[in-house]
Amino acid sequence: MTKLNKTLLMVAFEFPPSNGASVPRIESFYRYLKKWGWRVVVLTASEQAYERKDDSYEDKNEDLIYRAMALDVPRHLSIKGKYFSSLEFPDRWGLTWIPCALHKGKKLLKKYKPDVIWSTSPIPSTHYIAQKLSSINSTPWVADYRDPFHYMNGSLGKSLDKLHRKIDVKTLTQASKLTFATEQVRELYCQKYGELVRKKSSVIENGFDESNFEKLQEMAAISSPFSSEKFSLYYSGVLYNYGRDPVPIFKAMSTLLSEGKLSEKTFELVFQGAGTGDEFKEVLDELGISNLVKFLAPVPFLHALSNMMNCNALLLIQDERFNKQIPGKLYEYLRTQKKLLVKSPIGSATECLASRYDGVYSCYSENEAKTALYELIKQANYSFERNLQEHSRECKAEQLHNTLKTLCAIENENT
């Protein structure tokens, strides 16, 4: 890999110690770009902005990480749980994150004189900040879309949709390059904005980082949350009422229980990081499967990765609302070489990727889930090995590295 002497200003709301879903993508880009000679300056949020944190993380002295205050309106600016929704413009953190990040970002521009700026969604304020900073010195800017802005496939209300669209159009217009995490999201934007997007966009998918699996070999053993006497199906991450609904899986389990094809002595479904499960208590009781399902508190990423390696199979839920998106954890799931139960519509971006590989059982409806889950359990001893080299995060970081290099070369030609 050719070493460079260039400076990148990375604008990313989420960064370690955040334990959010976008962190592995951001952190791996940061680490590999530094390795390949970039001086990477990070403009990110203050730690209190994050609801889920990895408390084992600490900034290293050699890191150029700058944190701007970002208060979460519902958590930090409410009185007895009440607050004005108008404060959540353009998102929950923007009221403080935007002015504080812009103030700090302008100082960083003067101090480090970055050759290029990179920013990543999902929250709209991050691209807004990068757009303003890019404008000051006409610095080349790469805008990364992990997900589409919400107005593209849903609605947060007329006012927010209008504001988000305005920020989005400015981003699409001013950014030198656009990168998308899936081809389906890129095509969604191409259909709406045509050549404005098509001519300067590319796809850099998520992936798995082999170094994380190597770290597991070096770590002290982590206690397993699973019973050695049961077939353990593990789900890592959050659930949504509309988008990641586990109820069809619950109903399939109930049917299999009534048919004698599983029992609380032989099977368990373990959710981690999905809350306490209180919102599902009534349905679990009605279905008679409360003793088969448990909800555990979130853990740091490497701990969750260890659990993925120690369960019998993994559960992924990606409903129709997210048909064009692929959750980053799917790549870690695949890399574990464990069997996968994937609840996602046929033809969705998630199902299309997952179905390419052995050991994946796809479903969406309750009946499909029953069949898929039973087959997965029956084939507990089925062995396979997936070839996943194309999905390594190092390969994905190299794509970004080349994009940034190209922009720097163009800028040098124009100066």
C-alpha positions, 0 to 999 in steps of 0.5 A, spaced: 500 500 500 502 506 497 504 511 503 501 518 503 502 524 507 495 527 506 491 530 512 483 527 512 478 531 517 473 525 519 466 528 521 463 522 524 457 523 530 459 516 532 466 514 534 468 510 540 467 509 545 460 509 542 457 502 541 452 504 536 451 500 529 455 505 525 462 505 529 465 498 526 465 502 519 467 508 522 473 505 526 475 501 521 476 506 516 480 510 521 484 505 523 486 503 516 487 510 513 492 511 519 496 505 517 496 507 510 499 514 511 493 518 512 494 523 518 486 523 520 483 528 524 477 526 527 471 531 529 466 527 533 461 528 539 462 528 546 461 522 550 455 523 553 451 524 547 452 516 546 446 512 550 450 505 549 458 506 550 464 501 551 467 503 557 473 499 556 475 504 550 480 510 551 483 515 546 490 514 545 495 520 546 497 519 539 490 520 536 487 526 533 480 526 536 476 532 538 470 532 541 464 537 541 459 537 545 452 534 543 446 533 548 441 529 546 434 533 547 430 527 550 435 525 555 439 532 557 434 537 555 427 535 558 424 537 564 421 531 568 421 527 561 418 533 557 421 537 552 419 541 546 419 537 539 422 543 536 428 542 539 430 536 535 432 540 529 434 537 524 435 531 529 436 529 537 443 532 538 443 538 532 441 543 537 448 543 541 452 538 536 452 543 530 454 550 533 459 546 537 462 542 532 462 548 527 466 552 532 471 546 533 471 544 526 473 551 524 479 551 528 481 544 526 481 547 519 486 552 521 490 548 525 491 542 520 489 544 513 486 538 511 486 535 504 480 532 504 473 532 508 469 525 509 463 525 513 458 519 514 450 519 516 445 517 519 444 523 523 443 529 518 447 534 522 453 531 521 453 532 513 450 539 515 457 540 519 461 537 513 458 541 508 459 548 512 466 546 513 467 544 506 465 551 504 470 555 508 476 553 503 473 549 498 476 543 501 474 536 497 469 532 501 466 525 501 459 524 503 458 517 506 451 514 506 450 508 511 443 509 510 438 514 506 435 520 509 429 518 512 424 522 508 427 517 502 423 511 504 418 514 510 416 520 514 418 524 520 413 529 519 412 535 514 417 540 517 423 535 518 422 532 512 423 538 508 429 540 512 432 533 511 431 534 504 434 541 504 440 538 507 440 532 503 440 536 496 446 541 499 450 534 500 448 531 494 450 538 490 456 540 494 460 533 495 465 531 491 464 524 491 458 520 494 459 513 497 453 508 499 453 502 503 449 498 498 447 498 491 440 499 492 440 505 496 445 508 491 440 506 486 434 509 490 438 516 490 439 515 482 432 514 481 430 521 485 436 525 483 439 522 476 446 524 474 447 529 480 448 522 484 450 517 478 456 521 476 460 521 482 457 516 486 460 509 488 458 503 493 463 501 499 459 496 503 460 494 510 464 488 512 467 484 517 474 486 520 478 480 521 483 483 526 477 483 531 476 475 530 484 475 531 483 479 538 478 474 540 484 469 540 488 473 544 483 475 550 481 472 556 476 467 556 469 471 556 463 467 560 458 464 555 451 466 556 448 460 553 446 453 556 451 448 554 445 443 554 440 447 549 441 449 542 442 457 542 439 462 537 443 469 538 440 476 536 445 481 537 442 489 537 436 493 537 429 491 535 424 496 532 416 495 532 416 497 525 423 494 521 425 489 526 419 485 529 421 478 532 413 476 533 413 472 527 419 468 530 416 467 536 409 465 533 413 460 529 417 457 536 410 457 539 407 452 534 414 448 534 413 447 541 406 445 541 408 440 536 414 437 540 419 439 536 423 444 541 422 445 548 425 449 554 430 444 555 433 443 548 432 450 545 433 458 547 433 464 544 437 470 547 437 477 545 442 482 547 442 489 546 435 489 545 432 492 551 429 488 557 423 485 553 418 488 557 414 490 550 414 483 548 412 480 555 404 479 554 405 476 547 411 471 550 406 469 555 400 468 550 404 464 546 407 460 552 414 461 550 416 466 556 421 460 558 425 459 551 426 467 551 431 471 554 433 478 554 440 481 556 443 487 557 448 490 551 455 488 552 462 491 548 462 489 541 468 484 542 464 481 548 458 480 543 462 478 537 465 472 542 457 470 544 456 470 536 462 465 536 459 461 542 452 460 540 449 455 535 446 459 530 444 467 529 438 470 528 438 477 523 431 481 523 431 486 517 423 487 515 420 490 509 422 498 511 429 496 510 429 493 504 434 497 501 439 496 507 444 491 509 445 491 517 453 491 518 452 485 523 450 481 517 458 481 515 460 479 522 454 474 522 457 470 516 464 470 518 463 467 524 461 461 520 455 459 524 448 458 521 443 464 520 436 464 521 435 471 516 428 474 517 427 479 511 423 479 505 425 475 498 429 480 494 431 485 499 438 487 499 439 483 506 436 477 503 440 477 496 446 477 500 445 472 505 442 467 501 448 467 497 452 463 502 451 456 505 448 455 512 443 461 511 435 459 512 431 465 510 424 466 512 419 472 513 412 470 514 410 466 521 409 459 516 416 460 513 419 462 520 417 455 522 420 451 517 426 455 516 427 454 524 426 447 524 430 445 518 436 450 522 435 446 528 435 439 525 441 440 521 445 442 527 451 438 525 451 441 518 458 443 516 460 448 511 465 454 510 464 461 507 469 464 502 468 471 505 474 475 502 471 480 498 467 482 505 473 484 509 473 491 512 480 492 509 478 491 502 472 496 503 477 501 507 482 500 501 476 503 496 475 509 500 483 510 500 483 510 493 477 515 492 480 520 497 487 519 493 483 521 487 480 527 490 487 529 492 490 528 486 485 532 482 486 538 487 493 538 486 492 538 478 487 544 480 492 548 484 
